[in-house]
Amino acid sequence: MALVALAIAAVSYTLMSFGETPTTVTLDEPALYWYEVNLDDNELGPQIDPNPMTKTAALGSASNPGCDNSGSVICLVGFEDDDTQEEGSPFTPPASEDHRINKSTAP
């Protein structure tokens, strides 16, 4: 009887070892300089913070002008380099989802 119990335990342990090991994938968001977008004039609006922040942090920022990342209207755009950006510069939509925050309606 003990031998049967030992065999069952060994088979159970062996089968469990073939199961998939759960993995967690964490994507690092880049810290960017975020600017409002003036779609009427197709140019950059004011910078929401002088310090770089992730997209998640920009969404939760007190300076966020109501962008909630829903919809398809670009509301904020992020840049890796702050030196070449300024309010009133021409705006080109970024290719990366990490570099823009949308909202559902235009202002």
C-alpha positions in Angstrom: 0.0 0.0 0.0 2.8 2.4 0.8 4.5 1.5 -2.4 1.3 2.5 -4.4 1.2 5.8 -2.5 4.8 6.5 -3.3 4.3 5.7 -7.0 1.4 8.0 -7.2 3.4 10.8 -5.5 6.3 10.3 -7.9 4.1 10.3 -11.0 2.3 13.5 -9.7 5.6 15.2 -9.1 6.9 14.3 -12.5 3.8 15.5 -14.3 3.9 18.8 -12.4 7.5 19.4 -13.4 6.5 19.4 -17.1 4.0 22.2 -16.6 4.8 25.6 -18.0 6.5 28.0 -15.6 4.6 31.3 -15.5 6.6 34.3 -16.7 6.0 37.9 -16.3 7.0 40.3 -19.1 7.6 43.9 -18.0 8.0 46.5 -20.6 9.9 49.5 -19.5 8.3 52.8 -20.5 10.8 55.4 -21.5 10.9 58.7 -19.6 9.9 61.4 -22.0 9.3 65.2 -22.1 5.6 65.6 -22.7 4.0 68.5 -24.7 0.4 69.3 -25.4 -0.6 69.2 -29.0 -2.5 72.0 -30.8 -4.1 70.2 -33.6 -5.8 73.3 -35.0 -2.4 74.8 -35.9 -0.6 71.5 -36.1 2.1 72.5 -33.6 3.3 71.8 -30.1 1.6 73.4 -27.2 3.2 74.0 -23.8 5.3 71.4 -22.0 3.4 69.8 -19.1 6.4 69.3 -16.9 10.1 70.3 -17.2 11.1 66.8 -16.0 11.0 63.6 -18.1 8.3 61.1 -17.1 6.8 57.8 -18.3 3.5 57.7 -20.2 1.9 56.3 -17.0 3.2 59.1 -14.9 2.1 61.7 -17.5 -1.4 60.2 -17.5 -1.6 60.7 -13.7 0.1 64.1 -13.7 -1.7 67.1 -12.2 -0.6 69.0 -15.4 -2.3 66.5 -17.7 -4.9 68.6 -19.6 -7.6 65.9 -19.6 -5.9 63.3 -21.8 -7.1 59.8 -20.8 -5.5 57.7 -23.6 -8.9 56.7 -25.0 -9.9 57.5 -28.6 -7.8 58.5 -31.5 -7.2 62.3 -31.1 -3.6 62.9 -30.1 -3.5 65.0 -26.9 0.1 64.8 -25.6 3.3 63.8 -27.4 6.5 62.7 -25.7 10.1 63.3 -26.8 13.3 61.7 -25.6 15.2 64.9 -26.1 14.0 68.2 -24.8 16.7 70.4 -26.4 15.1 70.7 -29.9 11.4 71.0 -28.8 9.6 74.2 -27.9 6.0 75.5 -27.9 4.9 76.5 -31.4 7.2 74.0 -33.2 5.6 72.0 -36.0 4.0 68.8 -34.9 4.5 65.4 -36.5 2.6 62.4 -35.0 5.0 59.9 -33.5 5.0 56.4 -34.8 5.4 54.8 -31.3 2.4 54.4 -29.0 4.8 55.0 -26.1 5.3 58.6 -27.4 1.7 59.8 -27.5 -1.4 60.0 -25.3 -4.7 60.2 -27.0 -8.2 61.4 -26.0 -11.6 60.7 -27.4 -12.6 64.2 -28.7 -10.8 67.2 -30.2 -10.8 70.4 -28.1 
